[in-house]
Amino acid sequence: MSSTGTTDHGATGPRGARHERDAADRLLRAATRSGAHLIAEAASLVQGWAVLADPIAGAVYSTPAAAAADGVHAAAAPREHPHCTQRPAAGAVLVLAAAPTVPPGHACHVATTTAALLEVRGQRAAELRGEQMRLHTTLIRLLLAGHTAAVTETLGGNRLTHVTVYRLSGVDLPTAHEVLWRAVRPSLAPYADACTLMGRRDGELVVAELHHGGDDGRILRLVSRLSERHHLLAGMAGPLPLAEMPTAHSDAAAARHSATPDRRVVPADAVGASRLTPLLPTAPYTRWAGSVLRPLSPAHQHLLLVWLRTGSKPRAAAALGLSAGTVRARIRDLSRLLGADLEDATVRAHLLLALRAPAPAPAPAPGDDDSDSDSSINTGSHSGSSPPGPPGPARLESLPDGLLDTEAVRTWAIGLVGGLEPHLRIALACWLRHHARTAPAAAELHVHRTTLAGWLTQCAEHLARNLADATVRAEIHLALKATRTGPDDPAALPRRGGRTYRRL
């Protein structure tokens, strides 16, 4: 290849023009095959490396693969890599590093042509994107309706047995959807035993990664970057068997309600997984939880868990795909079934504690002398003259002795809420009793709503907890009860004239 007479504007003369035409023909043929072939051909023509770097996905295509990190870094900091030729292309950045023997004009020509062909491919993909997105949304709806066999048959992936679900919400959702679509490059043909579906439903973005039992974390990394860049909040659930797609879908929505700008992606198994439950004595804890939950089916327990995690019936309805009226009616029925007032803050905290209990130990073998010694909780002892029947259900209003009144629990509670000033403690306890509703709590405290909001901000800073998380509030409620030395009564709020308070 001649290097005489070359400038940044390209080679001159018939031979240079012929080389440029040959290079363009090679790039065009590669572009008809795939984006990866196009990048590989560009790297070959400049006798160096080529990378298409996306701000979310990182290296989309890279030739050779070892150049991916250099290409992404060059796209992020172009001034630090003046030897690289860069061009914007289809929402990403094309980075070429030519060999020293390649004329700069030829490298610029290859970069410009490759970027133009990438734009054409991007426009063609955009024309088909609408239909593909609608197809993805339809497949997600079929999964939620339980038609897993039909979906896996459509995808042609016999090994697609599990699913991980992400549900994202935010103002910039349409743009985020297109960015994630381009970064994931979803296909209905499984790649490496995995297939990603994504679609917008009811004002949120749902991403379902179908795989064989586990995933490599790629989609999680993309969702994390996307959430940071577009200020989204996301919940994640799974991996779960495909048949449990509705459960994963609702759990992901419940987890999203615990997301904050500081922690934008929250796994479902981190919601309600408190620091308290590992401190409870296992045997009485599991027996009490089993007794409390005995009247409930798994579907009942899941509905209650989603409701307690999200903190409100409308949010639970949105997570479960039901109407708010249906959720209210079912919770009323479950309240009667449990024989407890589920509108009481203490009952809710105890119920969440029961739902988060570990699985009970296997039943003792028949004839074990100790099998009946601890079979009842708060229900009395069995008569020795007749075979013991199943113990009656425990009460949610109170916990069995020895569950929360241990030294370990007290140390945990003091570490959580200890040091709160009296007015903050009283205000926080009142607010929690009113299920985080500021107006009725402020009315009971006889302070202005703005004053109470300021106190709650101080509480959040002191506790270093997210008070918008319903499960965090339940835990704080139990900690306040465990450390209470007197009634946290609004009438005892320290005051000094009128509606103000004084520090003690």
N, C-alpha and C positions, 0 to 999 in steps of 0.2 A: 504494500500500500504506500503510495507516495505521500510524503509529508511536505513537499514543496508548495509554497504559495497558499498555505492554509492559514485561516484566521478564524475568529469566533463566529464568523458568518458562514463558514463552510468552505470546502475545497473548491478551487477554480479549475477550469479547463475541462476538456472532454472526459479525461480519465477520472477526474474527481466526480464529475456528474454521473458517470456510469457507476462508480462505486456507490454513490448515494442512492441511485435507483436500485441497485442490487440489494443494498441494505434495507431499503423500504420494502422491496418485494419479499425479502426473507421475514421481515417483521410482520407484514400483512398475512403471510401464510401461517405464521405462528399464532397470530391473533385469532385466526379462524378456528384454532384448536382449543386454546384455553388461555387464561391469564397467566398461568404458571409457565406455559411454553413461551409466551411473549416475553416474560421477564428473563427466561433462560436464554432466549435468542438475543436479547439486548445485551446481556452479560457477555455472550460469545462475540458479538460484534465489537465491543469495546475492549475485549481481551482482559476483562477484570471481573467485577461483581456488580450485581444489580439487586435492588431491594425496593419493594412497594410497601411503604410504612404507613400504617393507619394509626391515628392518635388514640384509638380505643383498643384495637386488636393487636397493635404492635406490628410485627412483620407479617404482612398478608402473603406475599410471595418473596422468596429469597433464593438467589443462585450465586454462589453455593449457599447451603444452609448455614454454614459457619459465619456468613457475613450478616446474618439477620440483626444481631446486636449492634454492629457498627452502623448498619443502615438506619435503624431506629434512632440511635444516638445522633447521627448526622442530621436526620430530619428534625430532631428536637433542638439541636444547636448548630445551625448551618455555618455560623461564623467560625466555629472551631474546626470545620472540615472544608477549607477552601478548595481542596483538590477534588471534591465531589461535585458532580453536576446534578442539579435538582430541578424538578418540574412538578407543579401541582397536577394531580391526575385523579379524576373520579372521586373526589373527596379525600384522597390520600396524597402522599408525596412519593414521587419516583426519585430514587437516589442511584446514580451511576458513579462508579469509581473505575476510570479507564486506566489501562496500562500506560506507563510513561512514553512508550513508543507510538501510542495512538494520537493522531493530531487532535487538538482541542475542537476544531470545527467538526470533525467526524463524530466526536463524542456528543457535541451539542445537537447534531442532526439526529443521531440515534435517540437521544433523550427526548427531543421534541416529537419525533415520529411515534415513539413508544407511548408517550403521554397522550398524544392525539388518539391513538388506537385504543388506549385504556378508556378514554372518554367515550368513544363510540361503543365499546363493550358495556360501559356503565349506563349509557342511555338506552341501549337495547335491554339491559337487565331491568332498568326502571320501567320500561314499557310492560314488561311481564310481571313486575313486582306486585301490582295490585291484585292480579288473579292468584298469584302464589300466596300472598298474604291471606286472601279470603279462604283459600284451600287449607292453609295452616289453621286458621280460626275454626273452620268446620271440623278438622280432625281433633282439635282440642275439645270442642263441644261433644264429639262422639266419645272421647275418653271419659269426660265427666258424666256422660250418660251411661257408662258401663260397657260400651261396645269396643272392648279392648282387642278382641280377635279381628274385628273388621279393620281396625287401625293398623295393627301389626301386619295384617295381610296386605294392606295398601302400601305400607312402607317396605314390605319384603324383608323384614328383619326378624327371623325366627328366634334370635337370641335377645331381642329387646324384651326384657322381663321386668325391669324396674323403671321408676321415673323420679326425677328431682324437679320440683316446681318452684318457680320464682314468680312473685307478683309485685309489680312496680307501679308506683303512682307518683305524679308530679305534674307541674304546669307544662313542662317542655316534652310531654310524652310523645307526640307525633314525630318530632325530630329525633328523639331518642330511639324510637322504634326503627326508623330508617337507618340510623347509625349502627345500631346493634345488628340489624339485618345484614348490612354490608360487612360488618366485622365477623359475624358468624358464618356468613355465606351458606345459609341453610339449604339442605337438599333433602328430598324425600327418599333418597337412596342412603341407607345407613353407611356411615364412614367409621371404620375401626370399631364396629359393634356399638355405635351410638348414633342417634338422630335427634336433632333439635327442632322443635316446633315453637312458633311464637305467633301471638295474635293479640289484638286489642279487643277487650270485652268490658263493657260497662265502665268505661273511663279509666281503665288500667291496662297495663301490658302484662300478659301472661306468657312465661317462657317455660316450656316443658322439655326437659332433656331425657330422652328414652335411652336406656343403656342396659348392660348386663350386670346388675348388682352394684356397681360402683362407677363413679365418674373420675376423670383425671383432673378436675378442678378448673378446666379451661373456661367453661361457661360462667362459673363463679367469679373468676378473675375479670372476665369481660363485663359482667353485671356490676361488679364493684367499681371498675373504672367508669362505666357509663353513669352510675349513680352519682359519683363525685363530680363528673364533668357537667351533667345536666340537672344536678340538684334533685335527685329522685330518692324516694324511700322504698325499700324492698324487704320482703319477707321470703324466706327460703324454707322448704320442707322436703325431706327425703334424704336418701333414697328409700322409696317404698315400692312394694309390688304394684304392677300396673293396675291391678284390680282395685287398689286403694287410692287411685287418682283423686276421687272426690275428697278424701280425707287429707291428702297432701295439699290440695287446692285450698281448702278452708284453713288448714294449719298455717299455710304461707301467708294468708291474709291476716290471721291473728298475730303472727310474728311481725308483720309490717307495722302494726299499730304500736309496737315497742321500738321501732327505728327512730333515730334522731339524727340531726345533722352531723353529730360526732360519731355516730355508728349507723351508717345508712343501710347496711344489709344485716338483718338479724335472722339467724337460724331458728326454726320452730322449737328445736330441742333446748334452746337457751332461754326460751320464754317460760317463766314459772319455775325454772330449775333453780330453786333458791339455795342460799347458803344455809338455810335453816334445816331443811329436811335431812341432810347427812348427820346432823347433830342429834336427831331424835332416836331414842332406843328402838331398834328395828322391830323386835317381836311385838311389843304392845302397839306400835305405830301401824304395822301392817294389819294386825287383828282389828284394830279400831276402824281403819279405812275399809277393810273388807266388810265389816258389819254395817258401816254407814252406806256403802255403795251397793249392798246386796239387792235392793229393790230395782236397781237401774240396769238397763241393757247397755251394751257397748255404744250403741247409737245415742242413748240418753247421756252417757258420760261424755261423749265427744261434743255434743251440743253444749253441755254445761261448761266444759273446759274452754271451748271457743268463746263462749259468752264471758266467762271470768277473765280470759286473757285480753279480750278486746275492751272490756269495761262497760259496754252498753249493748242494749238489744238491737238497735239499728245497725251498729257495726257488726255484731254477730250475724245478723240477717244477711248483710252484704257478703260476709265471708263464707257463709253457708249456702248462698244462692237461694235464700228463702225470703218471704216477705216479713216485714217487721211484726205484723200482726200474728203471723204463724209462730214466730219465735216467742212472742209474749204469751200466746196461748199454751205453747208447749212448756214453757218455764212455769206457768201457773199450775199445769198438771203435775209437773215434777215436784213442785213445792208441796202439793197435797200428797204425792207419793212418798216423799221423804218426811212428811210431817214437820216441816220447818219453814220459817219465814225467810225466804231467800232474798228478801229486800233488806235484811239486817246485815250490817257490815261484818259483824263477828261471824255470823253464819256463813257468809260468802268466803271469808278468810279460811275458816275451818274446812269448808267444802273444797276449796282449791288445795288445801293441804292434803285432804283425802285423795283427791284425784291425782296428785303427784306422788303418792306413796309407791314404794317399790313393790314388785310382784311378791305375793305371799309365798312363804316356804311351802314345800310339798307337805301334804297331810301326813300325820304319823301313821305308822302301820297299825292294823287292827290288833287289839290286845295290849297296846302300849299303856302302861299304868299312868303315864303322865299326859295322855292325849286329851283328857277332859279337865285338867287342872286349871287351865287359863282360857277356857273356851268362851267365857262370857265377859263382857266389859260393861260395867255400870248396869248390869241387868240381874245381879243376884246369883247365888249358887244353885246348882242342880241338886235335887234330892237324891240321896244315895239309894233309895228303894226302887227307882225306876230308871230306865235308860234315858240319858240326857237327850233332849231334842235340840234342834238348831237354836242358837241364842237369838234373842230379839234384837232388832236393829239398834245400834247406838244412836245417841242424839247428837245433832250437829251444834246445838246451843252450847255444849260444854265438852271439854276434852277429858279423857281418862286421867286419873291421878298419875303423876310421874312422867307425863309426856313433855309438857313445857316447863315444869317447875324443877328443872335440873340445873346444876351449876354450869354445864356447857351452854345451855340455852340462855341462861341469865347473862353469862359473859358475852355471848353474841349480841344479845339485845342491848346491853349497856354500851357495847362498842358501836352499835348502830345509832341509837337515839340518845345516848348519854350526852350530857352537856347542853342539851337544848334549854334555853331560858324558859321560865314558867309560862310566859304569854305565848311563846312559839309552840310549846308542847300542847297547851290547851287548844290553841287555834288549829293546830295540825290534827289533833284527835277529833275535834268537832267537824272539821272538813272531811276527814275520812269517814266519819259516821254518816255524812250526807253524800257519800259516794262521789267525792271530788266535785261537788256542785258548790260554787262560790257564793251565789246569792243566798240560798237558805242558811248556809253556815254563817255568813256575815250577819244575817238577821238574828240568828240565835246568839251570836257573840256580841251583838249591839255595836258593831263597828262598820265602817264603810267598806264596800267591796274592794276599793283600791287599797285600803289599809290591809285587808286580809291578803290580797294578792301580793303585796310587798312582803308580808310575813312569810307567805309560802315560798317566795323566792329565797328568803333567808334560810328557811328550812332546807330547801333543795341544796343550797350551797353548803350548809353545815353537814348534811347527811351524805353529800356527794352521790345522790341518787336521782334518777329520772322520775319525777312524780307524775308524769303523764302516762307511765306504764302501770296498768291496773294490777299486775302481779307484784310490782314493787310496792304499791300502796297496801296490798293485802299483807305483805311481809312487815311493813312498818307498823300497821295496825296491831299485829301480834306482838311486835317488839314493844310497843307502847303499853300493851296490856301486861306483858311480862315484867316490865320495870315500874309499873304504877305503884306508888306508895300512898296515894289518895285519889279521890275522884277527880278526873280531868274535866271538871265541871265549868262550863262557860261562866257561871255565877262567881267562880273563884278567880276569874281573870283579873290580874292586878291592874288597878285603875288609880288615877289621880285627877279627880274633877272631870265632870262631863263624860265624854266618850273616849278619853285618852287612857293610857296605861302607864305604869311606872315599872322600872326595872327593880328586881329584888337583889 
